[in-house]
Amino acid sequence: MPEPVKLYFSQGTLLIETADDRQLASVWKYVKYDERVKMHRARACDYAPIVLTLYEKQVPFDDQVKNFSPLNLQLHSKLVPLPHQRAALDAWTKAGGRGVVVMPTGAGKSYFGVMAILQKQRPALVVAPTIDLMQQWASQLEKFFRCEAGMLGGGSREVRDLTVSTYDSAVLQMEFIGNRFGLIIFDECHHLPGPVNRQSARMSVAPYRLGLSATPEREDEGEELLHQLVGPEVYRVEIEELEGKILSPYETRRIYVQLDPDERKAYEQNRAVYTGFLRMNRITFSSRNDWTKFIGLCARMPEGREVMEAYLEQKRIARHSRGKFRKVWELIREHRRERIIVFTAENDTAYAMGEAFCMPVLTHRTKAAERKDFLDRFRSGEYPVLLTSKVLNEGVDVPEASVGIVMSGSGSTREHVQRLGRILRAQSGKQAILYELISEGTSEMSVSKRRRQHNAYQRYVKGSRRG
């Protein structure tokens, strides 16, 4: 009888030892000989297909990789799956417990994650993009399973059968813990294809994989890599399918705001400098390389600094005009009995509004304790308004918010859908409204058009008005 192939976990990779290379003929596409250790090496994420292939080909092997065993998890809090969650679990199960599930914010992605953990009964690692989300997941797991959850990130370094980590910490720790989990869940999985984050998936042996996101699409077409590392998209449900049932009914309103005369003059002057430079250098932004070309020319050419300053100034005027400040205040007064989130593109604008309106501001600079205090006061109604840049775009549970005001933002469809999702969590009698403020006659007109390329906006724009 041939000597069995031996498999080991080593620093986020697999080492494969064999006395006869012919035993690895069926898995050649996964392995590569490593002269340094005189063994074959493979990615940890290929553990499942390698083991399954060796088993199917009846190649004897000694698996010393897996450092986990089945659990006996029991629910200690009532969990009644909704129809779309049951359908998603069925689809994910039929796909072999590997794949991406797309659900809008507020549709119960974390509850669905609990369902997946309960079904697989394996040690599970949940990877989330922020400390806030990590703490929310840990609280959910402890609530449903009545066991202490481990955490990696924000000063915590405890690994347990159920562990939650930030992406950053997962990348740093995976070479040590990559063989300790049978299931890995990537929340907000559109972050995963990033050059660093992807290592958290590559260095894990977890045979069961689940990606969760409301907006998995990426402008760099990273979905292909996401599907390679996690699995194909197995289920999708859109906002409009759940509106009025699981999610609050909503409407979106565009408000076109006029620049003040002096702002209009300054905008046109700076815009002319910027667009003239583009024409002179035949930059059309029709390809991804054009932005790099623009930056390079600004750095090298004598007039480059003036052009860059003009570009930034015309953008600043369009995004944060005085008319927009007045309109935000008008909308806050109009909805003074509701919970409101105001979104801006930059921290400085959020702080300027906070100073002008005497209201709390949340940005990435806000300390964790202060952020928790602000959110708690917002939920209780003590703070009816929160001003923010991008920190509330995703991952913060604020079900009481019913009004969103987008003062400024990027052309990203994902960002715009995420901001809508912040106000859609169901609440009795709630009617959500998302306002989008656009400086009329500026580049914001085209930015708004780009970011609205999503069903949630294509079908549910209730009209626009000028302010």
C-alpha positions as CSV (number, residue, x, y, z in Angstrom):
1,M,0.0,0.0,0.0
2,P,1.5,3.4,-1.0
3,E,2.5,5.8,1.8
4,P,-0.2,8.4,2.4
5,V,0.3,12.0,1.2
6,K,0.7,14.2,4.3
7,L,-0.9,17.7,4.5
8,Y,0.3,20.4,6.9
9,F,-0.7,24.0,7.6
10,S,2.2,26.3,7.6
11,Q,2.0,30.1,8.0
12,G,-1.1,30.6,5.9
13,T,-0.2,28.0,3.3
14,L,-0.4,24.2,2.9
15,L,2.6,22.0,2.7
16,I,2.2,18.7,1.0
17,E,4.6,15.8,1.5
18,T,4.7,12.8,-0.8
19,A,7.1,10.0,-1.6
20,D,5.7,9.7,-5.1
21,D,4.8,12.9,-7.1
22,R,2.4,10.8,-9.2
23,Q,0.0,10.8,-6.2
24,L,-0.5,14.5,-6.8
25,A,-1.3,14.2,-10.5
26,S,-5.0,15.1,-9.9
27,V,-4.1,18.3,-7.9
28,W,-1.2,19.7,-10.0
29,K,-3.1,22.9,-10.7
30,Y,-3.2,23.7,-7.0
31,V,0.4,22.9,-6.0
32,K,3.9,24.1,-6.6
33,Y,7.2,22.5,-5.5
34,D,9.0,24.6,-2.9
35,E,12.7,24.0,-3.1
36,R,13.3,25.6,0.3
37,V,11.4,22.9,2.2
38,K,11.6,20.1,-0.3
39,M,7.8,19.8,-0.4
40,H,4.9,21.0,-2.5
41,R,3.1,24.1,-1.4
42,A,-0.4,25.3,-2.0
43,R,-2.7,28.1,-1.0
44,A,-4.6,27.5,2.2
45,C,-7.9,28.5,0.5
46,D,-7.4,25.5,-1.9
47,Y,-7.5,23.0,1.0
48,A,-11.1,21.9,0.4
49,P,-10.7,21.1,-3.4
50,I,-7.4,19.4,-2.8
51,V,-8.8,17.1,0.0
52,L,-12.0,16.4,-2.0
53,T,-10.0,15.6,-5.1
54,L,-7.6,13.2,-3.3
55,Y,-10.6,11.5,-1.7
56,E,-12.4,11.1,-5.0
57,K,-9.2,9.7,-6.7
58,Q,-8.7,7.3,-3.7
59,V,-5.3,8.7,-3.0
60,P,-4.5,7.9,0.7
61,F,-3.7,11.1,2.7
62,D,-2.9,12.1,6.3
63,D,-4.7,15.4,7.0
64,Q,-2.8,17.3,9.7
65,V,-4.1,20.7,8.5
66,K,-7.5,20.9,10.2
67,N,-7.4,22.2,13.7
68,F,-11.1,22.3,14.4
69,S,-13.9,19.9,15.2
70,P,-17.8,20.0,14.9
71,L,-19.6,22.1,17.5
72,N,-22.9,21.6,19.3
73,L,-24.4,25.1,19.0
74,Q,-27.9,25.7,20.3
75,L,-30.0,28.8,19.8
76,H,-30.9,30.6,23.0
77,S,-32.8,33.4,21.4
78,K,-35.8,33.1,19.1
79,L,-34.9,33.2,15.4
80,V,-37.7,33.0,12.8
81,P,-36.2,33.1,9.3
82,L,-37.9,35.4,6.9
83,P,-38.7,34.0,3.4
84,H,-35.8,35.6,1.7
85,Q,-33.4,34.4,4.4
86,R,-34.7,30.8,4.0
87,A,-34.3,31.0,0.2
88,A,-30.8,32.4,0.6
89,L,-29.8,29.6,3.0
90,D,-31.2,26.9,0.6
91,A,-29.3,28.5,-2.3
92,W,-26.0,28.7,-0.3
93,T,-26.4,25.1,0.9
94,K,-27.0,23.8,-2.6
95,A,-23.8,25.5,-3.7
96,G,-21.9,23.5,-1.2
97,G,-21.7,26.1,1.5
98,R,-19.7,28.5,-0.6
99,G,-20.9,31.7,-2.2
100,V,-22.0,35.3,-2.0
101,V,-25.4,36.4,-0.8
102,V,-26.6,39.9,-1.7
103,M,-29.2,41.5,0.5
104,P,-30.0,45.2,1.1
105,T,-29.0,46.9,4.3
106,G,-31.7,46.2,6.9
107,A,-32.7,42.8,5.3
108,G,-31.1,40.8,8.1
109,K,-27.7,39.8,6.8
110,S,-26.3,39.2,10.3
111,Y,-29.3,37.0,11.2
112,F,-28.6,35.1,8.0
113,G,-25.0,34.7,9.1
114,V,-26.2,33.2,12.4
115,M,-28.4,30.8,10.4
116,A,-25.3,29.7,8.4
117,I,-23.3,29.1,11.5
118,L,-26.1,27.1,13.1
119,Q,-26.4,24.9,10.1
120,K,-22.7,24.1,9.6
121,Q,-21.9,23.6,13.3
122,R,-18.3,24.4,12.8
123,P,-16.0,27.0,14.4
124,A,-16.7,30.2,12.6
125,L,-14.7,33.4,11.9
126,V,-16.7,36.5,10.9
127,V,-14.6,39.2,9.2
128,A,-16.0,42.8,9.2
129,P,-14.6,46.1,7.9
130,T,-15.0,48.2,11.0
131,I,-14.6,47.9,14.8
132,D,-18.3,49.0,15.1
133,L,-19.4,46.1,13.0
134,M,-17.1,43.7,14.7
135,Q,-18.7,44.6,18.1
136,Q,-22.2,44.3,16.6
137,W,-21.5,40.8,15.3
138,A,-20.0,39.7,18.6
139,S,-23.1,40.9,20.4
140,Q,-25.3,39.0,18.0
141,L,-23.4,35.8,18.3
142,E,-23.4,36.0,22.1
143,K,-27.1,36.8,22.1
144,F,-28.1,33.8,19.9
145,F,-25.6,31.2,21.1
146,R,-24.9,32.3,24.7
147,C,-21.2,31.8,24.4
148,E,-18.5,34.3,24.6
149,A,-17.3,35.4,21.2
150,G,-13.6,36.1,20.5
151,M,-12.6,39.4,18.9
152,L,-9.6,40.4,16.9
153,G,-9.2,44.1,16.5
154,G,-9.6,47.3,18.5
155,G,-7.2,46.1,21.1
156,S,-8.8,42.6,21.5
157,R,-6.8,39.5,20.6
158,E,-9.0,36.5,21.8
159,V,-9.7,33.6,19.5
160,R,-12.6,31.3,20.3
161,D,-14.8,28.9,18.5
162,L,-16.9,31.8,17.3
163,T,-14.7,34.8,16.6
164,V,-15.2,38.2,14.9
165,S,-12.3,40.1,13.4
166,T,-11.7,43.3,11.4
167,Y,-10.2,42.7,7.9
168,D,-7.0,44.3,9.0
169,S,-6.6,42.0,12.0
170,A,-7.6,38.9,10.1
171,V,-4.8,39.6,7.6
172,L,-2.3,39.9,10.4
173,Q,-3.4,36.8,12.3
174,M,-4.4,34.4,9.6
175,E,-1.0,32.8,9.3
176,F,-1.5,31.6,12.9
177,I,-5.3,30.9,13.0
178,G,-6.0,30.0,9.3
179,N,-6.7,26.4,10.1
180,R,-8.9,26.9,13.2
181,F,-12.2,27.6,11.5
182,G,-14.5,25.5,9.3
183,L,-16.6,28.5,8.2
184,I,-15.5,32.0,7.4
185,I,-18.0,34.8,6.8
186,F,-16.9,38.0,5.0
187,D,-19.3,40.8,5.9
188,E,-19.4,43.7,3.5
189,C,-17.5,41.4,1.2
190,H,-16.9,44.0,-1.5
191,H,-13.9,45.0,0.7
192,L,-12.3,41.5,0.2
193,P,-10.8,41.9,-3.3
194,G,-8.5,44.7,-2.1
195,P,-4.8,43.9,-2.5
196,V,-4.3,43.4,1.3
197,N,-7.7,42.1,2.4
198,R,-7.7,39.3,-0.1
199,Q,-5.0,37.6,2.0
200,S,-7.5,36.9,4.8
201,A,-9.3,34.6,2.4
202,R,-6.2,33.1,0.7
203,M,-4.6,32.1,4.1
204,S,-7.7,30.4,5.5
205,V,-8.5,26.7,5.0
206,A,-12.2,27.1,5.8
207,P,-14.1,24.8,3.5
208,Y,-17.3,26.7,4.0
209,R,-17.4,30.4,2.9
210,L,-20.0,33.0,2.9
211,G,-19.8,36.6,1.5
212,L,-22.4,39.1,2.5
213,S,-23.0,42.5,0.9
214,A,-25.7,44.8,-0.3
215,T,-23.5,46.1,-3.1
216,P,-20.8,43.5,-4.2
217,E,-20.1,45.2,-7.5
218,R,-16.7,46.9,-7.8
219,E,-15.5,49.4,-10.3
220,D,-12.3,47.5,-10.7
221,E,-14.2,44.3,-11.6
222,G,-13.0,42.7,-8.4
223,E,-16.1,40.5,-8.3
224,E,-14.2,37.8,-10.3
225,L,-11.6,37.5,-7.5
226,L,-14.4,37.6,-4.9
227,H,-16.1,34.7,-6.5
228,Q,-12.7,32.8,-6.7
229,L,-12.0,33.2,-3.0
230,V,-15.5,32.9,-1.6
231,G,-17.8,31.3,-4.3
232,P,-20.3,32.5,-6.9
233,E,-23.2,34.8,-6.2
234,V,-25.8,32.3,-5.1
235,Y,-28.7,34.5,-4.1
236,R,-29.8,38.1,-4.5
237,V,-32.7,40.1,-3.3
238,E,-33.2,43.8,-4.2
239,I,-34.5,46.7,-2.1
240,E,-37.7,47.1,-4.2
241,E,-38.6,43.4,-3.5
242,L,-38.6,44.0,0.3
243,E,-39.9,47.6,0.4
244,G,-43.0,47.9,2.5
245,K,-42.5,44.4,3.9
246,I,-39.0,43.9,5.5
247,L,-37.8,47.4,4.7
248,S,-39.5,50.7,5.2
249,P,-41.3,52.3,2.2
250,Y,-39.2,55.1,0.9
251,E,-38.8,57.8,-1.7
252,T,-35.8,59.7,-3.1
253,R,-35.9,63.4,-3.9
254,R,-33.4,65.5,-5.9
255,I,-33.1,69.1,-5.0
256,Y,-31.2,71.4,-7.3
257,V,-29.6,74.3,-5.5
258,Q,-28.4,77.5,-7.1
259,L,-24.9,78.8,-6.3
260,D,-24.8,82.4,-5.0
261,P,-23.6,84.9,-7.6
262,D,-20.0,85.2,-6.2
263,E,-19.8,81.4,-5.9
264,R,-21.0,81.0,-9.5
265,K,-18.3,83.4,-10.8
266,A,-15.6,81.6,-8.8
267,Y,-16.8,78.2,-10.0
268,E,-16.8,79.2,-13.6
269,Q,-13.3,80.8,-13.4
270,N,-11.8,77.7,-11.7
271,R,-13.7,75.3,-13.9
272,A,-12.3,77.1,-17.0
273,V,-8.7,76.7,-15.8
274,Y,-9.3,73.0,-15.1
275,T,-11.2,72.1,-18.3
276,G,-8.8,74.1,-20.5
277,F,-5.9,72.1,-19.1
278,L,-7.8,68.8,-19.9
279,R,-8.5,69.9,-23.5
280,M,-4.9,71.1,-24.1
281,N,-3.6,67.7,-22.9
282,R,-6.3,65.6,-24.5
283,I,-7.5,64.1,-21.2
284,T,-11.1,62.8,-21.5
285,F,-11.2,60.5,-18.5
286,S,-12.5,57.8,-20.8
287,S,-10.0,55.3,-19.3
288,R,-8.7,54.6,-15.8
289,N,-5.2,55.8,-16.8
290,D,-6.4,59.3,-17.5
291,W,-6.6,60.3,-13.8
292,T,-3.0,59.1,-13.3
293,K,-2.0,61.1,-16.4
294,F,-3.7,64.2,-15.0
295,I,-2.0,63.9,-11.6
296,G,1.4,63.3,-13.3
297,L,1.0,66.3,-15.6
298,C,0.0,68.5,-12.7
299,A,3.1,67.5,-10.8
300,R,5.5,68.1,-13.7
301,M,4.2,71.1,-15.6
302,P,4.8,74.7,-14.5
303,E,1.1,75.5,-14.3
304,G,0.2,72.2,-12.7
305,R,-0.2,73.5,-9.2
306,E,-2.6,76.2,-10.3
307,V,-4.6,73.7,-12.3
308,M,-4.8,71.3,-9.3
309,E,-5.9,74.1,-7.0
310,A,-8.5,75.2,-9.6
311,Y,-9.8,71.6,-9.8
312,L,-10.2,71.3,-6.1
313,E,-11.7,74.7,-5.7
314,Q,-14.5,74.2,-8.3
315,K,-15.2,70.9,-6.7
316,R,-15.4,72.4,-3.2
317,I,-17.8,75.1,-4.4
318,A,-20.1,72.7,-6.0
319,R,-20.2,70.3,-3.1
320,H,-20.5,72.7,-0.2
321,S,-22.1,75.9,-1.4
322,R,-23.8,78.3,1.0
323,G,-27.1,77.5,-0.6
324,K,-26.6,73.8,0.4
325,F,-26.0,74.8,4.0
326,R,-29.2,76.9,3.9
327,K,-31.2,74.0,2.3
328,V,-29.9,71.4,4.9
329,W,-31.1,73.7,7.7
330,E,-34.4,74.1,6.0
331,L,-34.9,70.3,5.7
332,I,-33.8,69.7,9.3
333,R,-36.5,72.2,10.4
334,E,-39.1,70.6,8.1
335,H,-38.4,67.1,9.6
336,R,-37.7,68.3,13.1
337,R,-39.8,65.4,14.6
338,E,-37.8,62.7,12.8
339,R,-34.3,61.2,13.1
340,I,-32.0,62.7,10.4
341,I,-28.6,61.8,9.1
342,V,-26.7,64.3,6.9
343,F,-24.0,62.9,4.7
344,T,-21.0,64.9,3.3
345,A,-18.0,64.0,1.2
346,E,-15.4,65.6,3.5
347,N,-14.8,65.8,7.2
348,D,-14.2,69.5,7.1
349,T,-17.7,70.2,5.8
350,A,-19.2,68.0,8.4
351,Y,-17.4,69.9,11.2
352,A,-18.3,73.2,9.6
353,M,-22.0,72.2,9.7
354,G,-21.6,71.0,13.2
355,E,-20.3,74.4,14.3
356,A,-23.0,76.3,12.3
357,F,-25.9,74.2,13.5
358,C,-24.5,73.2,17.0
359,M,-25.1,69.5,16.2
360,P,-23.0,66.3,16.8
361,V,-20.5,65.2,14.1
362,L,-19.3,61.7,13.4
363,T,-16.2,61.1,11.3
364,H,-13.3,58.6,11.4
365,R,-11.6,61.0,13.8
366,T,-14.4,60.4,16.4
367,K,-13.1,58.3,19.3
368,A,-14.9,54.9,19.8
369,A,-16.4,55.9,23.2
370,E,-17.7,59.2,21.8
371,R,-19.1,57.5,18.7
372,K,-21.0,55.0,20.9
373,D,-22.3,57.9,23.0
374,F,-23.5,59.8,19.9
375,L,-25.2,56.8,18.4
376,D,-26.9,55.9,21.7
377,R,-28.2,59.5,22.1
378,F,-29.3,59.4,18.5
379,R,-31.3,56.2,19.1
380,S,-32.9,57.6,22.2
381,G,-33.9,60.7,20.4
382,E,-31.8,63.0,22.5
383,Y,-29.8,63.8,19.4
384,P,-32.3,64.0,16.5
385,V,-29.6,64.8,13.9
386,L,-26.2,63.3,13.1
387,L,-23.8,65.0,10.7
388,T,-21.2,62.7,9.1
389,S,-18.8,62.3,6.3
390,K,-18.4,58.6,5.3
391,V,-18.2,56.7,8.6
392,L,-22.0,55.9,8.6
393,N,-22.0,54.8,5.0
394,E,-22.0,51.1,6.1
395,G,-22.1,48.9,9.1
396,V,-23.9,51.0,11.7
397,D,-27.3,49.9,12.9
398,V,-29.4,53.0,13.1
399,P,-33.0,51.8,12.6
400,E,-34.6,55.0,14.0
401,A,-33.3,57.2,11.1
402,S,-36.0,58.0,8.6
403,V,-34.5,61.0,6.7
404,G,-31.2,61.1,4.9
405,I,-29.7,64.2,3.4
406,V,-26.9,63.7,0.9
407,M,-25.2,67.1,0.9
408,S,-22.3,65.8,-1.2
409,G,-20.7,62.5,-2.2
410,S,-18.7,60.7,-4.8
411,G,-20.0,59.2,-8.1
412,S,-20.0,55.7,-6.5
413,T,-23.2,53.8,-6.8
414,R,-22.3,51.7,-3.8
415,E,-21.9,54.7,-1.6
416,H,-25.3,56.1,-2.6
417,V,-27.1,52.8,-2.1
418,Q,-25.3,52.4,1.3
419,R,-26.5,55.8,2.4
420,L,-30.1,54.9,1.3
421,G,-29.8,51.7,3.4
422,R,-29.1,53.7,6.5
423,I,-32.7,54.9,6.6
424,L,-34.5,51.8,5.4
425,R,-34.6,49.6,8.5
426,A,-38.2,48.8,9.3
427,Q,-40.2,50.6,12.0
428,S,-43.9,50.8,12.5
429,G,-45.4,53.7,10.5
430,K,-42.1,54.8,9.1
431,Q,-41.8,56.5,5.7
432,A,-38.2,57.0,4.7
433,I,-36.9,59.9,2.5
434,L,-33.5,60.4,1.0
435,Y,-32.7,63.9,-0.2
436,E,-29.9,64.5,-2.7
437,L,-28.7,68.1,-3.0
438,I,-27.1,69.0,-6.3
439,S,-25.5,72.3,-7.3
440,E,-27.3,73.2,-10.5
441,G,-25.2,73.9,-13.6
442,T,-22.1,72.2,-12.1
443,S,-20.2,68.9,-12.5
444,E,-22.4,67.5,-9.7
445,M,-25.1,67.0,-12.3
446,S,-23.1,64.2,-14.0
447,V,-21.8,62.9,-10.6
448,S,-25.4,62.5,-9.5
449,K,-26.3,60.7,-12.7
450,R,-23.5,58.2,-12.3
451,R,-24.2,57.3,-8.7
452,R,-27.9,56.7,-9.4
453,Q,-27.3,53.7,-11.7
454,H,-29.1,51.3,-9.4
455,N,-32.6,49.8,-9.4
456,A,-33.3,51.5,-6.0
457,Y,-33.1,54.9,-7.8
458,Q,-34.1,54.0,-11.3
459,R,-37.6,53.0,-10.2
460,Y,-38.1,55.1,-7.1
461,V,-37.2,58.7,-7.9
462,K,-40.3,60.7,-6.8
463,G,-39.3,63.8,-8.5
464,S,-37.0,66.8,-8.1
465,R,-37.3,70.4,-7.2
466,R,-35.2,73.5,-7.1
467,G,-34.2,75.2,-3.9
